[in-house]
Amino acid sequence: MTHDAPTPTATLDLGPQVRVLARLADGVSDARLADPTPCPDMAVRNLLGHLTGLATAFRDAARKELGATTDTSPEATVPDIGPGWREELAEALGQLAEAWRAPGAWSGMTRAGGVDLPGEVAGAVVADELVIHGWDLARATGQEYRPDPAALQASYGLLSAAAEEPDRDAGMFGPAVPVPDDAPLLDRAVGLSGRDPGWTRPA
């Protein structure tokens, strides 16, 4: 991914989208943890583990505390959760939102997923992750989903820029799924992320 993609401004507060995601996680019953998600090869429990890990990694990226959490590729292992996952995820999400409220998080260089990138791009990436994985979790668990409009706009901006890159399909997103131009913005973002907006969990 190049570093000239449109990015959210430093005033973007991730808190509203974090709260949306936290409510979705609260609505996940233990009986749903093994259910499939729109993410290939990820059950609900793996998606929740991924969210906990990315929240921790991007918290540290915002703080410029580079190390094991920021250096590890998300594809290195299949994430999972432990018995205290609800508390761990809630704490990680809260710390993530707080870390990105610091103006310094959006300036200078940082690292996430083993990739060095400007702070403002990292902020766009985490906004996109929260929006798209929120949709994943909502669809997989049968919950209503209304992402924060500012985070959704940031996600769409990042995904639109990535779609124009010649090596896009070899990067962090899979091939885009065609979606009508007049479809809701969330559906267009989901399609650009490589997912089918019409995905529903198996009966």
ChimeraX attribute file (.defattr): number of C-alpha atoms within 10 A of each C-alpha:
attribute: neighborCount
match mode: 1-to-1
recipient: residues
	/A:1	17
	/A:2	9
	/A:3	13
	/A:4	11
	/A:5	18
	/A:6	18
	/A:7	22
	/A:8	22
	/A:9	12
	/A:10	18
	/A:11	11
	/A:12	18
	/A:13	20
	/A:14	23
	/A:15	19
	/A:16	16
	/A:17	23
	/A:18	26
	/A:19	17
	/A:20	17
	/A:21	27
	/A:22	18
	/A:23	14
	/A:24	19
	/A:25	19
	/A:26	10
	/A:27	15
	/A:28	20
	/A:29	9
	/A:30	9
	/A:31	7
	/A:32	15
	/A:33	17
	/A:34	12
	/A:35	15
	/A:36	23
	/A:37	25
	/A:38	22
	/A:39	16
	/A:40	8
	/A:41	10
	/A:42	19
	/A:43	21
	/A:44	24
	/A:45	23
	/A:46	21
	/A:47	26
	/A:48	23
	/A:49	21
	/A:50	21
	/A:51	22
	/A:52	22
	/A:53	22
	/A:54	23
	/A:55	26
	/A:56	22
	/A:57	27
	/A:58	30
	/A:59	26
	/A:60	24
	/A:61	30
	/A:62	30
	/A:63	18
	/A:64	19
	/A:65	15
	/A:66	16
	/A:67	14
	/A:68	13
	/A:69	22
	/A:70	25
	/A:71	16
	/A:72	16
	/A:73	13
	/A:74	18
	/A:75	9
	/A:76	8
	/A:77	9
	/A:78	12
	/A:79	18
	/A:80	18
	/A:81	19
	/A:82	9
	/A:83	7
	/A:84	8
	/A:85	16
	/A:86	16
	/A:87	10
	/A:88	16
	/A:89	23
	/A:90	20
	/A:91	15
	/A:92	21
	/A:93	28
	/A:94	18
	/A:95	18
	/A:96	25
	/A:97	21
	/A:98	15
	/A:99	20
	/A:100	26
	/A:101	17
	/A:102	15
	/A:103	11
	/A:104	15
	/A:105	24
	/A:106	25
	/A:107	16
	/A:108	11
	/A:109	16
	/A:110	25
	/A:111	24
	/A:112	28
	/A:113	18
	/A:114	16
	/A:115	13
	/A:116	15
	/A:117	17
	/A:118	16
	/A:119	24
	/A:120	23
	/A:121	23
	/A:122	25
	/A:123	26
	/A:124	26
	/A:125	20
	/A:126	23
	/A:127	27
	/A:128	23
	/A:129	18
	/A:130	25
	/A:131	29
	/A:132	21
	/A:133	20
	/A:134	24
	/A:135	25
	/A:136	23
	/A:137	26
	/A:138	22
	/A:139	20
	/A:140	24
	/A:141	22
	/A:142	14
	/A:143	14
	/A:144	10
	/A:145	18
	/A:146	15
	/A:147	21
	/A:148	20
	/A:149	14
	/A:150	16
	/A:151	25
	/A:152	21
	/A:153	21
	/A:154	24
	/A:155	29
	/A:156	27
	/A:157	18
	/A:158	25
	/A:159	26
	/A:160	17
	/A:161	18
	/A:162	23
	/A:163	17
	/A:164	10
	/A:165	13
	/A:166	8
	/A:167	10
	/A:168	17
	/A:169	14
	/A:170	10
	/A:171	11
	/A:172	12
	/A:173	16
	/A:174	15
	/A:175	15
	/A:176	19
	/A:177	16
	/A:178	15
	/A:179	16
	/A:180	9
	/A:181	9
	/A:182	8
	/A:183	10
	/A:184	10
	/A:185	15
	/A:186	21
	/A:187	22
	/A:188	23
	/A:189	28
	/A:190	25
	/A:191	21
	/A:192	26
	/A:193	26
	/A:194	19
	/A:195	23
	/A:196	17
	/A:197	21
	/A:198	9
	/A:199	12
	/A:200	16
	/A:201	13
	/A:202	8
	/A:203	3
